[in-house]
Amino acid sequence: MGMDKDFDLVVVGYGAAGAAAAITAARLGANVALLDKQPADAHYSSTRMSGGLIMGANDVDAAARYLDACSGDMIPPEVSRAWAERAITVSDWLRDIGIETVHMAGGWYPKLPGFESIEVFAPLDKGIDPASVKIDMPAPGELAFKGPVPFGNGQTLHDQLLEAVAAHPLIDVFFEHAASRLVQNDGKVVGITCEADGRSVTFGARKGVVLACGGFEQDQEMIRNHLKAYPIYFYGASANTGDGIRMAQAVGADLWHMNQMIGRAVGHFKHPDGREITFNISVNPPGYAIVDKYGQRFANEYLQAVSKPNFYYELLHYDADLLEHPRIPAYWIFDSRRLNARPLSGGSYGHYAWSKDNRAEIDMGWIKEAATVEEAARAAGCLDPEAAARTIEKYNEVCASGEDELGRPADSLVPIDQGPFYCVPVYPGGATTNGGPRRDVSGRILNAFHEPIEGLFGAGELGGVIGMLYPSPGANLGEAFAFGAIAAETAINGNS
């Protein structure tokens, strides 16, 4: 098959994983095509829409133990170790390409072995000396800061990655090139076909193709077939529609942990212009309570308040007697004290900017406001608003005692007693899915017999090496930088 363009390596997807793969290959002397389906002026990768945090580590052995414990036996130990070996140098690697970071948090799960080895980094704006940044570290297993944070976010990281890629003359970036089919010759992946400007364009890839094009957050059929409940909503990249999974499957790739995602409670609303938009919500500061359809508290909401991704598992409960998911949606109840404290969400990057006083969202009906808890819960859709009101009365009594049977810390138990009152439906959702093509320690994508598909590599959330538990803030980006580099090195230096 003739190729329209020829490169040493073709990388599909321009987020952290794709950038890491392209930069690594270029530094090894390869000429690289970096493809993305989005236009340059609307390039919203998962990286750009993230918090910009990056998981690192200070000890390989301990980090490998921790990652293995988090995986729930979904990831081979040797693959977790390969990640750990890169995690200890990720901040140095980023500095080497011009991105300064600061250590600002740790892992999520202090109970797991190796927890103490995990370090989380945040990008800094250009010109800021990391030594000048003072961080009041959050408590172990938490991600909550008092006041403004002195570091950057996903936009910061995105902008600096684009600068780093642009600095390499061996990398050519092709926006609005939607990869559609891998090209093989005698079983080896030798190129990829894209749709661009209304026609098909085929890129030759002498050393192979790295798929780093994200998960299936926006493909409803895949969500129904693979995730643990429905509906589940994502606030990540709108371009992540499972393209890489389908392309890999078409050449025989095995899939792994397709039922896993980075989950938490999210808000999902319909804008007056017809768009449906999903938001990461911030229930902090107290007081807050989350109840099911029938007005009952069911879990320790503090997990959601400090951004832990395991609260989402509580939302997935299926009632075998009622034959339903009674917590989809659940209902977040709060009062004017919380409403006036700060915005309920940071917004949806590139799609919607949340108002500073939450008033626009009240006016659109996203936040239901009423004189009583019962009226607010009823307006939001709770099936038993009277029970919800009784639950909040009981919750307020718990606040007075300081002892919560669901395990909330005493300092998070602030009463909901300052009207008006508010209620927002919340759903299981999150940033990204984790499933996709199975890969090995070298970033090679494997077939159903766990044999490498020659010339095909994976990195990032497309079959990411994250299993049962999301290890830390920034684990997705830490994994993306690790396996983006690993995949490129394997492709350029040899498939072993």
N, C-alpha and C positions, 0 to 999 in steps of 0.2 A: 504494500500500500504506500503510495506517495505521500510525503509530508509537506505541508505548506511552510512550516518553520521548523528548524532543528536546534536543539539545545542539549547540553549534557544532562541537565536535570529539569524536570517540570514539577513545580509545587502548586498544588491546587488549594486555594484558601489563604487569604491574607489577614490573618490574625497573629497572635503571638507564636503559635506553632509554625505557621507558614513562614513568618519572618525569620524565626530561628533557623529553620531548615535552609531558607534561601541564603541568609548571611553566612551560615556555616559552610555551605557548599561553595559559595563565592570565595571565601577565605582559603578554601582548599584549591582554588584555581579553576573551578567549574563555571561555565556560563549557564545562567539559570533563567527560566521563565517562571514568573510568579503570577498566577491567574486568580482573578476574583470575579464572581458573577455580578457584583454590585457596581454601580458607577462611582467614579472617584469622588464626586461631590455628595454622595449618599452612602459612604463606606462605613457601615455600622456593624463591625465585627463583634463577636462576644467579648473580645478583649476591650474594645472601646466602651462597651456598655457595662463592663464590670466595675468593681471597686478598685481595680488596678493592683491588688495585693498579690504577692508572689511567695509561695511557700519555699523555704530553704531548710537547712539543717546544720547542726554543728558536730554530728557524729554519725558516721555511716552505719555502723552496726546497730546503734540504738534506733536510728531513723528507719532502717530496714525492718526492725522488729515492730515498730509502731505502724508503719504502712501495711505490713503483713497482718497485724491485728485488725486494722481498719477494714481490710479487704473482705473479711468474712469468707475466706477461702475462695474468693472469686478470681484472684490474681495469683499466679505462681510466685513463690517467694523470690526466685531469681530475678523476676521482672521488677518487683518492688525494690529489690536491692539495686538494680540498675538505675532506678529513679533516685534512690538515696545517694548513690555515688555522684550524681550530678547535682543533687540538692545542696551539697556542702559548698559548691562553687558557684551557685547561680548568681549571687550578688556580684562576685568578681567578674563573671561572664558579662553581666549587664554593664558593669562599669567599663569593661573593655570595649563595648560598642557605644559608649557615651551616655549611659543611663545610670545616674546615681540613685541609690536607695538608702532607706533607713530601716533598721530593725524596730518593729513596733508591736508585735504580738507573738503568741505561740500557738500551739495546736488546740484542737477542740476538746480532747478527751483525756483529762488527767488520770483517769483510772487505767488507761491502757499502757502496757510496757513501752518504754522508749519515748513517752510523751515529752520529756524534758529536752529532747534533742531537736525539737521542731522550732524553727524560727521563721517568722513571717516578716516580709519586707514590703515597703511601700515606695513608689517612685517619687522623686523630688523634682521640682521645677528646675529648669536649667539655671546654673549659677549658684545653687544653694549647696553649701558645704555640709555633708552629713554630720560632721562633728559639731556643727552649730545648732542642730535640731535636738530639742529636748522632748522626750516622750515620757509621759506618765503611763507606764505599761498597765494594760488592763489585767484584771484578776485571771489566774490560770483557767483556761477553757472558756474565756469570754472575749467579746469584742465590743466594748462599750467605753467611750471616751467622754470626758467632761469638757464641754466647750469646743471651740474650733480645733480641727486637727491640722497639724503643721506639715502635711504631706499631700501629694497629688492623688489622682484617681485613674480610672480607666482612660479618660481622655488624655491625661498627662502621658501615660504609657504608650498609648496609640500614637500620639504625635511624635514622640521620641523614637519609636520603632520605625515610623515612616522616614524620619531623618536618617536613621542608621541604614535602612535599605537603600535609600537614595544615594548614600555615600559610596555604594559599591557599583562600579561601572560594569561589572559582570552580571548584574541582575537587571532584567527587563520586566517591568510590571505591565500586565494587561488587564485593565478593568473591563467590565461588561463582556467578559468571556465566561459563559456558563458551561462548565465541563459537563459532558453528557455520556461519553463512552470511552473506556480504555481500549487501546489498540494493542494487540498481541501478535507475536510472530513465533510460531513453534512453542507456545505456552509462556513466552517471556513478554512482559509488558514493555513495549517500546515507544509508546506515545499515548496521546489522548486527543479526543475530538471535542471541540467546543462549539457552541453557538454564539456568533457575534455578528452584529449588523445584519441580521436576517440570513446569514449563511453559515455553513459548517466550515470550521478551520481546524486542521489537524496539526498538532505539535509533536514532533519527534523528540524522544527522550533517550539519549544513548545510555545513560546510567540508570534510568528509571523514573518513576513518578512517585512523589510523596503526596498522599491524600491528607490534607489538614483543613478540610472544609466543613468542620462542625458536625453537630448532631442532627436530631430530627424534631426539634422543639416545635416547629411550625407545620409538621405533617400530621394531620389528625388521624389518618388511617394507621400510621405507625404508632401513634400514641395509644389508640384503642387496642391495637394488637399486642403491644409490648409492655406498656406501663401497668401499674397495679390498680388503677382506678380510672374513672372518667366522670366528669371532665378534669383535666389537669392543664393548667395554663402557665406559659413561660413569658418572662419579660426579656429574654435574651434576643439574639440577632434574628430578625425577621427572615433573613436569607437562609437560615439553617433548616432545610427541608428534606434532609436525608439523602442528598444526591450522592455523596461519597459512599454511603452504605449500599445503595443500589448498584453503583458502578463496580464496587468490590465484589458484591454477590454475583454479578454477571460473569466474573472471571473465576468464580469458585471459592471466594473467601468464606471462611467460617465466621460466625458472629459470637460475641460473648457479652454477658451481663446487660442484655438489652432492656431489662426491667429496672435498671438503676438510673438515678438522676440526682442532681443537687437540689434538694427540696426544702421548702419552707412554706408558710402561709403567705398567700399573695392576694392582692385585690385585682378584680377583673371587671371592667366597666365598659359600657357603650357610650361613646362620645356622641354629642348631637349631630355630628357630621356623618355618623354611621360607622366609624371605625370602632373596633373592639381593642382595648388597650389593657395590658397587664402591668401591674406595679409591684415592686418589692415594698412592703409596708413596714413602718417602724412603730410598734406598739408603745415603745418607751417614749417619754417617761411615764411612770405609774400615775393614777391607777388605771388598770385595764383588766378585763376578763374576757375569755373566749368561751362561748357556749355552743352546744350542738343544735340541730334543727328543733329539738324539743326543749331548749332552754337550760340544759344542764352543763355545768363545767365538767371537763373530762381529762384534763392534763395540766401539767405545770407550764403555764404560759410564759414563764421567765425564759424558757429555752428559746422561744420566738423573740422575746424582747432583746436578748443579747445576740441575736442572729444565728444561733446554732441551727444547723441544717437538719437535725434529727427530730424537731417538732413535727415535721411533715409526716413522719411515720404515724403519729397520733391521729392525723386527719384521715388516714387510709382505712381505719377500722370498718369492717363489714359486719353488720348485725344479722346473724343467721336466722333469727326469729322474725325480724322486720323485713328481711330480704332487701336490704338497702345499705347504703353508706350514710349513716345518720350525721356525719360530720362534713358532708359535702353538699352545700357549703356549711361552714360554721359561722358564728356571728361574734364579731369583736364589739364589745360594749365599753363605753368610756363616757366621761363627762366633760364639762366645759374647761376644767383644769387642764386636761390632756389636750383638748382641741386648741387651746390658746397657747400651749407651750411651744409648739413648732409644727411644721408640715407633717402630715401623716405619711408622706412619701417624698423621695427625692425626685420623683417624676420618672418618665420613660425616655431615656436619652434619644434625641432626634425625633421623638414622636409627640411628647407632651411635657410641658413644664408645670409642675404642681404649684398651686398658689401658695404664697407665704402664710396666709391666714386661714387656709382651707375653705374659704367662703365660696370660691368658684365651684368647688366640688360639691358643696352643699346645694348650691343653686342648680347644679346639673342632676341632683338626686343620687349622687354616688355615696354621699354620707347622709344618712337619715337623721334628722334633728327633731326632737320632741320634748315636751314638758316632763314626761316620765319615761323611765326605762321601758315599761310595757309598751307605750306608744311607739318609741323608737324601734324596738325589736319587731313589733308588728309591721311597721312601715318597711323595714329591711327584708321581711319575708320569713322571719322565724315562725315556725308552725305552732309554738306554744309560748306566746309572749308573756302570758301570766306567769308561767314557770320561770321564764328568764328574769322577770322582776323579782320573784322570790329568791332565785339564785343570787342575784346581786345583793339582796338584803342579807342573805347568809354570808356572802363574801365580805360584806362590810363588817359583820360580826367577827369574822376571821381576822380582818385587819386589826380590830381592837385587841384581839388575843395574841396576835403575832404568830400563831401556829396554824399552818395550812396542811390539811391531810393530803393534798396533791403535791406538796413539797416546795412550794414557793418560798424563797428566802424572805425573812421577816422584813428586810428593808425595801422589798418590792411590793409589800402589802399596803397600798394606799387606797383608802375608800373611794368608791364611785358615788359621790353624794352632792356634787355641785352642779345643779341643772343650769341650762338644759342638758339633755342626755343625747347620746349619739350611738348609732349602730351601723356597722359596715359588714357585708358578707365577705368571708374570706374562703379561699379554695387552696387545695394542694397545688403547688406549682414551684417555680424556681427559675434558675438562670439557664441551665443546660441539661441535656441528657448525657449519659456516660457511655452508653452501649455503642457497638459498631464492630468493624472487622477486628478479629483476634490478631494480636501481634506478639512478637517474641522480644527477648532482651535487646535485640539489635534493631528494633523498629520495623522488622519485616512482617508483612501481612501474611497470614497463614491460611491454608485451605482446610477443608473439613477433616483431613487426616493430620492436621497440625504440621504440615510441610510448607516451607516458604513458597509463595508465588513469586517467581523470579521477576525482579524489576519493580516490585510494588511495596510501598512503605506507608506507614501511618504515624500520625502524631496529633496531639491535642485531644479534644473531646470526642473526636471520631474514633470510638473504641478506646477511649482513655483508660489508663491503668488504675482506675478508681473503682472500688467495688461497693461494699455494703455501706460504709460510713465515709463521709467526706472528711478527710483528715484534718484540715485546718483552713482558716481563711486563706484564699489565694492558692489552694491546692491545684485547681485547674490550670492556672497560669504557670505554676511551678512545673507541673507535668508537661505542659506545652513547650516550655523552653528546653526541658530535659530531652524529651523525645523528638522534638524538632531537630535538635543538634544530633542526637543519636542516629535518627533515620538518615540524615544527610551524610554523616560520616560513613555509615554502612554503604550507602549508595555509591559514594565517590571512591571510597578506599577499597571496597570489595564486599561482597555479600556473605559475610561470615561473622 
